[in-house]
Amino acid sequence: MDDRVPAEIRITNPILSLEIEQTHQYQAKYFDFVGREITEKPLAWESSNQTVAVVNNQGLVTAIDEGAAVITVTSEDDLGNVISATDNLEVSDNTQTENMIITGTLQTTSSYLLKGSFRLEKTETSLTLYLEEDYQADRGLPRLVLFLSNNRNSVADAYRVGEVRVFSGNHSYDLPSEFGLMDYRYLLYWCEPFNVDVGEGVLIP
């Protein structure tokens, strides 16, 4: 199986608007060709409109005047290609953070049943994954396990949420509170004994 995915940078705490003279500390993560986070990669930050907002080398942005600016973070992958991520920032008379809920739909990637809706909800003290009433999963698989991953082809560097014990209807998983809402791209349902993908939910398109 080819486990390679494109390397990427992801801004994990985007913001919709920022009040004049206020600051926002951006956070970004670099993920390599297998979806593994690499913390020592150098990142460069830039504002498209420094009369509206300026950003320093550590990703701290300061709102200067009303208007719009694109905040960009860049780095290089292991092949020397420049990769980047952006956030469209409005400077206005109030500060508005991004929505703290991600919703989506599970889909099977195999001949086994997996379907239903989910939502990932972040608060100041918790991160919770909710499976909704329409959720259904196949009961016939040996040790079906749920993972959070940045690589839909592999669970080698994924976070193991736990073995699936509920196969229909509402239920939830409490996730580590230090995880961010945008730290992972996929929910993966994986048959652990056979090391095969059963289905997935996309957290970040």
N, C-alpha and C positions, 0 to 999 in steps of 0.2 A: 504494500500500500504506500502511495506517495503522500507523506505527511506534510509536505511543504505548503506554506501559505505565504502571501505577500507580507513582507515586513511593514509595520505601520506605527505611526504615532497617534495617540488618542488623547484629546483634552478631556479629562475626566470630571471637571466641574465647570462646564460652560455657564454663562450668565446672560440673561436677556437684556438687562439695562442696568446702568450704574449712575448714581447721582453725582453731580459735579463735585469735585474735590474729594470724593471717596475713592477707596482702593479695593482691588480684588486680587487675591493671590491665586493665579491659575496653577493648576496641577496637570501634568502631562505624563504619559507613560509610553515607553518604546517597547514594541513587541517584535521579536525576531522571526525568522522564516519557519519556525514551528509553533509560533504563538506564545513563546516564553518571554516574560518580562525581563528586560535587561536594564538594570538601574544605573550603570556607569556610562551610558551613552550621553555625549554632550548634546544639549538642546539649545537652539538659538531662537529668540523671540523678536517679533517685529510688529509694529502698528502701521497700518496703511494710511493713517491720518493723525499725525502727531499734534495737530491743533485741537483734536477732539480727545485723544487718549494716548498716553505714552506707556510703554512697557519696558521693564528693565531686563537684565540678563537672567534673572531668576523667575521671570513670569509674573512679577507684580505690576499690575496695570493701575494707572491713576487717571481718573476722569478729569479732563481739562475744560471742555466746553460742549454745549449741546451739539449733537450730530451723530454720525455713524462712522465706525472704524472696524476694519477687519484685523483681528489679532491672529497672527500666524506663528506657529512653532515648527521648526525644521530640524532635520538631522540627516545623516547618511546611513543607508543600509550597508550590509557587509560587502556588497558589490560596488560601493561608491555611488549609488544612485541617491539623489536627494529626495526625501519624502517629507510630507508636511501634514499638518492639521490646522484648521481654522475655526474661529468663533466670530460670528457677526455681533458686534457690540454696539448698542445704542447708549449714548450719554444723554440723560434727561433729568427730570426733576425728582425721580425716585429710583430706587434700586429694586430690581425684580430678578430673582433667581430662576433657574430652570425648574420645570415640573419634576417632582420627586417620585414619579411613578412611571414605569415602563409596562406597557401591555403588549400581548402578542398571542399567537396561536401555535399550538403544537401540531406537528405533522409527522407522519411516519416516513421513514426512509428505507423501509424494508417491507416484508410481507406481513409483519405483525401490527396489530392494532395500536395506534397511539393518536389521540386527537383531543381537542379541547382548548380552552382559553386559559391564560395565566396573566398575573401581574406581579411585578417586582416593585416593592414599595420601601422607600428609604425615609427614616426619621433621623433626628439628631442622635438617637441612642440605639437604633436597630435597623436591620435590613431583613425583610421577610419576603419569601416567595409564596404566593397564593395560587393554588390550582382551583379553577372555578367548577361550577356544578356540571358543566358539559364535558369535563375531563374523563377520558377512558384510556386504559392501557391493557395490554395483553397479559393475562394471568399465567399463561403457559410457559413463560420463559424462566429458565433457572437464573436466579440472582440478577434481576434487572436493577441497574444502579443509575442514579441521577448525578451528573457532573455539571459544574460550571467550567467553561473552556473558552479559549481564544482560537481554537483550532478544531473545526468540525470533523477533521479526519483522525483525530487522536485524543486520548485522554492521558497521555504520558505526563504532561505538565498541568493537568486540569485539577480543579478542586473537587474532591469527592464529597458531595452533599450527603449521600447515604443510599442504602438499599431501599428500593421502592416497596412499600408495604400497603399502600392504598391504591386501588386500581380503578376507582370510579368516584366521581363527586368531589365536593369541596374538601380541601385539606391544605396544610401550609408547612413550610420549612423555615425555621429560624436560622439565618446565616450569620457569619461573624460580623459584628457591628462595625469593625474597621474596614470592611469591604465597601467600595463605592458603588454607586448605581451603575456606572459605566466601566467597571473594571473587567467585565467579561462580555464576550460577544454572543455566546451560545449557551443554551441549556441542552445537554446531551443525555439521552436515554440510551444506556449501553448494557448489552448482555456481557457481564464480566467474564464468565467461564469461557466463552467463545471469542471474546474480544471483538465484538461486532457492534456497529451502530444500529440502533433500532429506530430512533427518531430524534427530533430536535425542535427547539423553539429558538427563534432569533431575537436576541435582546437589542442588538445594534445592527440595523440594516447595512 
